[in-house]
């Protein structure tokens, strides 16, 4: 529905205030006040009014956020496992390097790399489904790391890796095979 209003009538008191402040001539103000007192309409003050309604369809999406903020380590569990493994491996490799007189820093660096690898093996989703293989792979990685950090003779990492793999496999079989 559209309603158009072309003329507006003012009450006498409003028009008198408006006219007295706008016009300097007293005679003009008296004529306009008299016209408004007679309830005449003034066509010079015309406005247009439209009335109608519009229906809007709202498309909204709702995002649910938890009230608690997750930390970086909670959002990235693989990175956390690798960092924790590297820390443990650094300590073990440095101790191995100290005991075998091959160097603490050298042993720590080798241990950090080995520990990061072991952390990723232990947190792997594929290895969670195969626990015996996970233990054998962990044993192999730890054995190779210890062999590199403190081994003597020919191919110490290969020999220590084979022993570590065998120990890990045996542990996995006894633990997970019922």
N, C-alpha and C positions, 0 to 999 in steps of 0.2 A: 504494500500500500504506500503510495507516494502522496504527500500533502504539500502543496506549495502555498506559501503565504506571501502576498505582494505588499501588503500595507500593515503598518503597526500603529496602534493608538497608544499614547502615553497618558498616564494619570496627570492631572493638572500640577501637582506638587513637583513631580520629577521634571516636567517640561519647564516649569518656571525657574527652577534652579539651573537647568541647562541653558536656558535662554539668557538669564541674567549674567551668567559667567561668560557667555560667548559674545554677546552683542553689547556695543557701547551705547547705542541709542536707546533711550528710555521709551520712545514712541514705538519702535519696532518690538521691543519687549512687551509692551502693553497690548499690541495687536495680536501677537502670537499667544500670549496668555489668555486673551479673550477667546481666541479660536479654540484653544485647548479646553477652556472651561465649557464650551458649548459641545464638547465631545466630538469634535471634528477629527477626522483622520488626516494625517499628513502623508502624502504619497512619496515624499522625498526620502523618508527613512524606510526603505523596502529591504527585506531580507528573504531568503529562500530556505525553507526547511524541508529536508527529505527524511522520511521515516521508513524503515524497512528492516529486514533481517537476512542474514546469510548463514548457511550451515557449512561448517568446516569439518573435514575428516582429518583427525590427527593420527599420524603414524609415529608411534613412539617405540623406543627400545629401552629395555631396562638392564642396567649393568649392576650386578651384585658384587659388592666388594666386602671382604671380611674386615672386621674392625681392627684386627691385629696386622701389623706390618711384618712381612717375612724378611729375614736377613738374607744377605748374599749367599751365605753357606746353605741356608734352607732352600733357596731357589736353584742352587747349583751343587747337587750332592756329589757328582763325579769330581768336580774341582776340589771339593772338601776332602774326598778320599785320597786324591793324588797328593794334596798338600800334607795331610797327616802321614801318609806313607813316606813321603819325601823326608819329613822330619824324623821319623823313626829310623829310616834307612840312613840318614846322615849320621845319626848317633852310632848306629851299628857299624857303618863303614869306617867312621873315624876311630872307633875302638879297635876294629880289626887292623887298620893301618898302623895304629900305635903298637899293638901287640906284635905284629910281624915286621916292624921297622921299614914299612914301605911308604910311610908318610900319612899323617893325619888328614891333611887337606885332600890328598889324592883319594884316600879311602872314603872320606866324607862325600866327595863329589860322585864317586861311583855308587855309594850307598844311597845318595839322594835320587839318582836316576832309577836305581833298582826299586827303591821304596815307592816311588811314584807309579812305577809299573805294577808293583804288587797291589797298591791301593786301587788301581783301575781294574785289575783282575778280580779282586775281592768284591768290588761294587758292581760288576757287570751283570746286567739282567740275563744275558745268555748263560753265564756261568752259574747264576743262581738256580737255573733249571738243571744243571749238571754238576752237582757238588763234588763228585769224585774227580772229574776233570779239573775243576777249580782248584782243588787241593794239590793235584799233580802239577798244574801250571804255576801255582804259588811256590811250591817247593823247588821247581826248576829255576824260576826267576831268582829266588833267594840264594840258591846254591851258586848260580852263575855270578851274582853280585859279590858274594863272599869270596869266590874263587878269583875274580878280577881284583878285588881290593887287597887280598893278602896271599894270593897263590904263588907258589914257586914251582919251578920245573917247566915242562913243556905242556902247553894247553891246560892251564889250571882251571879256567872258566868252564871248559867243556867237561872235564872230569867232575868238578864240583857241581855243575848243573845236572849231570847224570845222577849223581848221588842224591842231590836235593829233589830231583824228580821222583826217584825211587822212594825216598822217605815220604814225600807228599802223597804219592799214590798209595803207599801202605797205610798212611794215616787216614786217607779218604776212604779206603776200602773198609778198614776196621770201624770207622766212625759211621759211615752212611750205608753200608751194606748190611742188611738185617737178616 
